[in-house]
């Protein structure tokens, strides 16, 4: 049982570390299109 717990914890840590590294080095492009929406005043009660 102790080996299973250790394996699960190490797997979760490895998953988190790999995910952090991917997010650090992934060059996510900025939005290229400006989006502007008009919201009607009826949607906001007073």
Secondary structure, 3 states (H helix, E strand, C coil): CHHHHHHHHHHHHHHHHHHHHHHHHCCCCCCCCCCCCCCCHHHCCC
